[in-house]
Amino acid sequence: MAKTLTRYLCQECGGTSPKYMGKCPKCEAFGSMIEEIVREDEISKPSNVVRGLSGRSTPRRLPDIDVGAEDRIHVPIGEFARVLGGGIVPGSIVLIGGDPGIGKSTLLLQMTMGMASKQRVLYVSGEESERQIKMRATRIMSHNATQSVGEKSASTSLPEELFLVTETNLDVIMDHIREIKPTLLIVDSIQTTFIPELSSSAGSVTQVRECSSQLRELAKTSGISVFVIGHVTKEGTIAGPRVLEHIVDTVLHLEGDRYQAYRLLRSVKNRFGATAEVGVFEMHERGLVEVSNPSEAFLAERMVNAPGSSVAVTMEGTRPLLVEIQGLTSPTNFGNARRTPNGVNFNRLLLIAAVLTRRARVNLSEQDIFVNVVSGLKIDEPAADLAIAAAIASSMRDKPVRADAVLIGELGLAGELRMPSQMPLRLREAAKLGFKVAIVPKRLRKSEPWTKDIQIIEVRSIQQALDAAMGKPERQKGKKVV
């Protein structure tokens, strides 16, 4: 009988070490080494896991390769199809990650229930029993029905071509796949799946890497589309080695605030479509409901003519989104003023506050600044700089920003405004939602003409933008202008 050895594997890069190290010597990640017990024969002999996409390969000329007009598989959820790039590509493997309880399993179950009428689907769960999945499916069907139905009628309305199995052994799962021959395979989750030839426990770096490699081979050789659910770490990244994200074709993240009803399905990597696409959903009793017009939903509860509120137009992939930016200033009670952002980059907030103080004569050195992006969104692009600055200045002056205006522009250190990308698309979205005025940077190069559905106010500096949004500040004797 082979002896067992203890080694330490890095969860980030998969590197090994005979002893524990606080920092991985390969990728230099801190605290990523985990203990793993393996047999000597696994180290000395090559793994029995089959590698490669086929047994034999033959080089072919590029013009001789027949691609064919292969259509994507239709996805009944429009927001999901948008993030995937228009549908599911046959033979692709998709990884979905997200916090526990965010709705990953619910979203995939809703998708498979809508597709099982035309496609044969195999749902493999290693975390829930078949009865639990059946209860969730029945609840979704009962809430989606137009009238209340009993348990018996709800059960008969469930799709016939949706097969459920509770299994974690990948060899047994492969036998089920050969028997059922599904078009779509769901694995929930990759961290619970294991290969019995490997002595390491399920969820280890070796098991995750080898299981995902076999699922990739299955997808590429058989044409079965595979969806894999992955756990996330405390930092919000998908657990396991980084090679897992390189194996799959598409990486999706389902994110959202646990205290908010909105969920964002974000595309991080996509070999068959645009990256940075976002699908918006809202959590209901009947599951995740897609939000076809998220801008209108995000602005539904906005208080008009309230100081410290402005509207920005941000781009999420190819989709423009209108979001409310809230700013609040308050005299500090401590020696150093605080800067508290929610949904905005902290360093970006420091930059905007410094430019407002030096270039726009808004003294914020003794003011605590709080900035919030409504609905739990996170904005990274600099096109929202002008809206953030206007919200802060509006709270400081206690004067509201024009209720019918949107503010778009990147803020420079000299107080100048710079033009962001895809401006015509942003303006058309603002006009569609009823906004009458757009305050934008002055255009210095000829490009696509502005839309005529909205009034364009072009400005060069942050001071001009604040004057256009709130009017020039009133001067009073003995008081400074802010």
DRENNUZA-270648 format. One record per residue (C-alpha): x, z, y; residue number from 0. Coordinates in steps of 0.5 Angstrom, whole numbers, plus 500, padded with zeros to 3 digits. Layout:
N
REC   east    up   north     k
REC      X     Z       Y   NUM
...
REM end
This chain:
482
REC   east    up   north     k
REC    500   500     500     0
REC    503   498     507     1
REC    505   503     512     2
REC    501   504     518     3
REC    505   504     525     4
REC    503   506     532     5
REC    504   502     538     6
REC    501   501     545     7
REC    498   495     547     8
REC    497   493     555     9
REC    489   492     556    10
REC    491   487     562    11
REC    496   482     559    12
REC    496   484     551    13
REC    504   486     551    14
REC    506   491     546    15
REC    511   497     546    16
REC    513   502     541    17
REC    512   508     546    18
REC    507   510     551    19
REC    509   507     558    20
REC    506   509     565    21
REC    507   502     567    22
REC    507   496     563    23
REC    514   492     563    24
REC    511   485     563    25
REC    505   485     568    26
REC    507   492     571    27
REC    500   494     571    28
REC    499   502     571    29
REC    495   506     566    30
REC    494   500     562    31
REC    497   502     555    32
REC    493   504     550    33
REC    494   507     543    34
REC    493   502     537    35
REC    495   503     529    36
REC    497   497     525    37
REC    499   496     518    38
REC    506   493     517    39
REC    504   487     514    40
REC    500   485     520    41
REC    507   485     524    42
REC    511   482     519    43
REC    506   476     517    44
REC    502   472     521    45
REC    495   473     522    46
REC    490   470     517    47
REC    485   468     523    48
REC    485   461     523    49
REC    488   458     530    50
REC    487   451     533    51
REC    480   447     534    52
REC    481   443     528    53
REC    485   442     522    54
REC    489   436     524    55
REC    489   432     530    56
REC    491   425     532    57
REC    493   423     539    58
REC    489   418     542    59
REC    489   413     548    60
REC    485   416     554    61
REC    481   409     555    62
REC    479   409     547    63
REC    476   416     548    64
REC    468   415     548    65
REC    465   421     552    66
REC    458   419     552    67
REC    452   421     556    68
REC    451   428     554    69
REC    446   431     558    70
REC    446   439     559    71
REC    441   443     556    72
REC    435   445     560    73
REC    435   453     563    74
REC    428   455     564    75
REC    431   460     570    76
REC    433   456     576    77
REC    438   461     579    78
REC    441   461     572    79
REC    442   454     572    80
REC    444   453     579    81
REC    450   458     577    82
REC    452   454     571    83
REC    452   448     575    84
REC    446   445     573    85
REC    445   447     565    86
REC    448   449     559    87
REC    454   444     557    88
REC    454   443     549    89
REC    460   446     546    90
REC    461   451     552    91
REC    463   458     551    92
REC    460   463     557    93
REC    463   470     559    94
REC    458   475     562    95
REC    460   481     565    96
REC    457   487     569    97
REC    456   494     570    98
REC    452   498     564    99
REC    445   497     565   100
REC    445   492     571   101
REC    441   487     567   102
REC    446   483     562   103
REC    442   483     556   104
REC    435   483     559   105
REC    437   476     563   106
REC    440   473     557   107
REC    434   475     553   108
REC    429   472     558   109
REC    433   465     558   110
REC    433   465     550   111
REC    426   466     550   112
REC    424   461     555   113
REC    429   456     551   114
REC    427   458     544   115
REC    421   453     544   116
REC    426   447     544   117
REC    432   450     541   118
REC    434   454     535   119
REC    437   461     538   120
REC    441   466     534   121
REC    441   473     538   122
REC    447   477     535   123
REC    447   485     538   124
REC    452   490     536   125
REC    449   495     541   126
REC    442   495     540   127
REC    437   495     534   128
REC    432   489     532   129
REC    427   493     534   130
REC    429   495     541   131
REC    430   488     542   132
REC    423   486     540   133
REC    420   492     544   134
REC    424   489     550   135
REC    421   482     549   136
REC    414   484     548   137
REC    414   488     554   138
REC    417   482     558   139
REC    412   477     555   140
REC    406   482     557   141
REC    408   483     564   142
REC    409   475     565   143
REC    402   474     562   144
REC    396   473     567   145
REC    392   477     564   146
REC    393   484     559   147
REC    394   482     552   148
REC    394   487     546   149
REC    400   488     542   150
REC    398   483     536   151
REC    397   477     541   152
REC    403   479     545   153
REC    407   479     538   154
REC    404   472     536   155
REC    406   469     543   156
REC    413   471     542   157
REC    418   464     540   158
REC    419   463     533   159
REC    425   460     534   160
REC    429   466     536   161
REC    433   469     531   162
REC    435   477     532   163
REC    441   480     527   164
REC    444   486     528   165
REC    451   485     526   166
REC    459   487     528   167
REC    463   483     523   168
REC    465   477     525   169
REC    465   474     518   170
REC    458   476     517   171
REC    456   473     523   172
REC    459   466     522   173
REC    455   466     515   174
REC    449   467     519   175
REC    451   461     524   176
REC    452   457     518   177
REC    445   458     515   178
REC    441   458     521   179
REC    445   452     525   180
REC    443   455     532   181
REC    444   451     538   182
REC    445   457     542   183
REC    449   463     540   184
REC    448   470     544   185
REC    454   475     542   186
REC    452   482     545   187
REC    458   484     546   188
REC    465   482     545   189
REC    467   489     545   190
REC    463   491     539   191
REC    465   485     534   192
REC    471   486     530   193
REC    475   482     524   194
REC    476   486     518   195
REC    483   483     517   196
REC    485   486     523   197
REC    486   494     522   198
REC    485   495     529   199
REC    478   498     532   200
REC    473   494     535   201
REC    474   493     542   202
REC    482   493     542   203
REC    486   488     545   204
REC    487   485     539   205
REC    480   484     536   206
REC    477   482     543   207
REC    483   476     543   208
REC    482   474     536   209
REC    474   474     536   210
REC    474   470     542   211
REC    479   465     540   212
REC    474   464     533   213
REC    468   464     538   214
REC    471   458     542   215
REC    473   454     536   216
REC    466   455     533   217
REC    464   452     540   218
REC    468   446     541   219
REC    468   444     533   220
REC    461   445     532   221
REC    458   444     539   222
REC    454   450     539   223
REC    453   453     546   224
REC    456   461     546   225
REC    454   466     551   226
REC    458   473     550   227
REC    457   479     554   228
REC    463   483     556   229
REC    464   490     558   230
REC    467   492     565   231
REC    472   497     567   232
REC    471   502     572   233
REC    474   497     577   234
REC    469   492     576   235
REC    473   487     572   236
REC    472   485     565   237
REC    475   490     560   238
REC    480   487     555   239
REC    486   483     556   240
REC    486   477     562   241
REC    487   472     556   242
REC    479   473     555   243
REC    477   470     561   244
REC    482   464     560   245
REC    479   463     553   246
REC    472   462     556   247
REC    470   456     560   248
REC    465   460     565   249
REC    466   467     567   250
REC    460   470     570   251
REC    459   477     574   252
REC    452   480     574   253
REC    453   485     580   254
REC    448   489     585   255
REC    447   496     588   256
REC    444   501     583   257
REC    439   503     588   258
REC    437   496     590   259
REC    433   491     587   260
REC    437   485     588   261
REC    442   483     583   262
REC    447   477     584   263
REC    449   473     579   264
REC    456   470     581   265
REC    460   465     578   266
REC    468   466     578   267
REC    470   461     574   268
REC    467   455     572   269
REC    470   448     568   270
REC    463   445     569   271
REC    461   446     576   272
REC    463   449     583   273
REC    466   456     583   274
REC    463   462     588   275
REC    456   460     586   276
REC    451   465     587   277
REC    444   466     584   278
REC    439   472     586   279
REC    435   476     582   280
REC    430   482     583   281
REC    429   487     578   282
REC    422   488     576   283
REC    418   491     570   284
REC    417   484     567   285
REC    425   483     568   286
REC    429   479     572   287
REC    425   475     577   288
REC    429   469     581   289
REC    429   469     588   290
REC    428   462     590   291
REC    429   464     598   292
REC    434   469     598   293
REC    435   469     606   294
REC    427   470     607   295
REC    427   476     602   296
REC    434   479     606   297
REC    431   479     613   298
REC    424   481     611   299
REC    424   488     613   300
REC    429   487     619   301
REC    427   490     626   302
REC    426   485     631   303
REC    430   487     638   304
REC    433   493     635   305
REC    440   495     638   306
REC    446   494     633   307
REC    443   488     629   308
REC    445   481     628   309
REC    444   475     623   310
REC    450   472     620   311
REC    450   466     616   312
REC    454   466     610   313
REC    456   461     605   314
REC    456   463     597   315
REC    458   457     594   316
REC    454   451     596   317
REC    448   456     598   318
REC    448   458     606   319
REC    445   465     606   320
REC    442   469     612   321
REC    443   476     612   322
REC    442   482     617   323
REC    449   486     620   324
REC    447   493     622   325
REC    452   496     627   326
REC    452   503     629   327
REC    457   507     634   328
REC    457   514     635   329
REC    462   519     639   330
REC    467   522     634   331
REC    468   529     633   332
REC    475   529     631   333
REC    481   526     633   334
REC    481   520     630   335
REC    475   515     630   336
REC    472   513     623   337
REC    471   506     621   338
REC    466   506     615   339
REC    464   499     612   340
REC    459   497     607   341
REC    459   490     604   342
REC    465   488     609   343
REC    472   488     608   344
REC    475   495     611   345
REC    481   491     614   346
REC    477   486     617   347
REC    473   491     621   348
REC    479   494     624   349
REC    481   487     626   350
REC    474   486     630   351
REC    474   493     633   352
REC    481   492     636   353
REC    479   485     639   354
REC    473   488     642   355
REC    477   493     645   356
REC    482   489     648   357
REC    479   482     649   358
REC    471   484     650   359
REC    472   491     654   360
REC    468   495     649   361
REC    472   501     649   362
REC    471   503     641   363
REC    477   508     641   364
REC    473   514     641   365
REC    467   512     637   366
REC    466   512     630   367
REC    464   505     627   368
REC    459   504     622   369
REC    457   497     619   370
REC    452   495     614   371
REC    450   489     610   372
REC    443   489     609   373
REC    441   488     601   374
REC    447   490     598   375
REC    451   484     599   376
REC    458   483     600   377
REC    461   479     605   378
REC    468   476     605   379
REC    468   470     609   380
REC    471   470     616   381
REC    465   466     619   382
REC    461   473     619   383
REC    466   476     624   384
REC    462   474     630   385
REC    455   477     628   386
REC    459   484     626   387
REC    462   484     633   388
REC    455   483     636   389
REC    452   488     632   390
REC    458   493     634   391
REC    457   491     641   392
REC    450   491     641   393
REC    450   499     639   394
REC    455   501     644   395
REC    451   498     650   396
REC    444   500     647   397
REC    442   493     648   398
REC    439   488     643   399
REC    441   482     640   400
REC    437   476     641   401
REC    432   476     636   402
REC    431   469     635   403
REC    439   468     635   404
REC    444   467     629   405
REC    451   468     630   406
REC    457   464     627   407
REC    464   464     628   408
REC    471   467     626   409
REC    474   471     631   410
REC    482   471     633   411
REC    486   476     635   412
REC    486   473     642   413
REC    479   473     643   414
REC    478   466     641   415
REC    472   463     636   416
REC    474   459     631   417
REC    469   454     627   418
REC    468   455     620   419
REC    467   450     615   420
REC    460   447     613   421
REC    457   449     620   422
REC    451   443     619   423
REC    449   446     613   424
REC    449   453     616   425
REC    445   451     622   426
REC    439   447     618   427
REC    438   453     614   428
REC    437   458     620   429
REC    433   453     623   430
REC    428   452     617   431
REC    427   460     617   432
REC    425   459     624   433
REC    431   461     628   434
REC    431   458     635   435
REC    438   459     638   436
REC    445   459     634   437
REC    451   461     638   438
REC    457   458     635   439
REC    464   456     637   440
REC    466   450     642   441
REC    467   444     638   442
REC    473   441     640   443
REC    473   435     634   444
REC    468   430     633   445
REC    464   431     626   446
REC    457   431     624   447
REC    452   431     630   448
REC    449   438     630   449
REC    441   438     628   450
REC    436   438     633   451
REC    432   443     630   452
REC    435   449     633   453
REC    439   450     640   454
REC    446   450     640   455
REC    450   455     645   456
REC    457   453     644   457
REC    462   459     647   458
REC    470   459     647   459
REC    471   467     647   460
REC    468   473     644   461
REC    466   475     651   462
REC    462   469     652   463
REC    459   470     646   464
REC    457   477     647   465
REC    454   475     654   466
REC    450   469     651   467
REC    447   474     645   468
REC    445   480     650   469
REC    446   478     657   470
REC    452   480     662   471
REC    453   488     662   472
REC    450   491     668   473
REC    455   494     673   474
REC    454   501     676   475
REC    458   505     681   476
REC    462   510     678   477
REC    461   507     671   478
REC    466   502     666   479
REC    463   496     664   480
REC    462   496     656   481
REM end
